């Protein structure tokens, strides 16, 4: 126990403890305290040694020495920064890359178009809900025929099959052959849902094919802009189409 603590203990007074340095002021350096003299001395000698090492390195440096950072570095706000090299691409290389991009997008678009045609052939462009996409109009010569018109008799089928726009057999066909396909309402509802899902997929593929077509047009436009021919923009680029330019006519051999 130190003498200060012994005296404080004998006199009954509270011993004095030195206040620690706040964390927010540590960046300003060490406090002027007796017990910190060793830390301050070490810090001072460390900085002096670093300065002497830098001075020695500067004196021993060859003024004619060359290294590549000399031409790749620049001074910004007192700090040396390495210049980032720019990509060196010739106009011919850019045109070739544009051509490859167009070929890839066009390949994907053609594949999407083939899938669309296959879906259309499978669905036969039937409505998903089983309803007529358009009205079926019947023509008559007199009002009496209109009043006496019976759609079941006219179509020669049974009332249960009148609402169908496909697979609607006549009465004679039903008498000679059994009705093929699903007849259970639950099964018919399931088939209608599957057909609806197929139409939703067809719609998505059509939209994707249109988007790829627009992308291919925009890439082709950017490729054409690499030409040095004088051109004037006629229409701005939109999400549904590329920009339109009018090029000066040049006769080529």
Helices and strands as residue ranges (DSSP letters): H 3-11, G 23-28, G 34-36, H 37-60, H 69-72, E 73-76, E 79-82, H 91-123, H 143-147, H 151-155, G 159-161, H 171-176, H 185-224, E 231-235, E 244-247
